[in-house]
Amino acid sequence: MAVKIRLARHGAKKRPFYRIVVTDSESPRDGRFIEIVGTYNPVAEPAQIDLKDERIKHWMESGALPTHTVRNILKNQGFFSEAPQEA
């Protein structure tokens, strides 16, 4: 079972709201998930993002891979610490 951290779409037509979920990679986009680890509302100005940092770290240490979009969201929120620069 390959585990992914990805977006599950909710909300109304033309008003998307996303849950950031941990799910089996073969599950449907909005289908069964293992755990909700955050939310993302791109409609709000500025976009509202709520993350459960400890749970995301736990799942990534367990081998879960974030999708490109989730990786960009995490990077913009400062989730990944930058590698130390060598002199």
Secondary structure, DSSP 8 states (H G I E B T S, - for coil): --EEEEEEEEEETTEEEEEEEEEETTS-TTS--SEEEEEEESSSSS-EEEE-HHHHHHHHHTT-EE-HHHHHHHHHTT-S-------
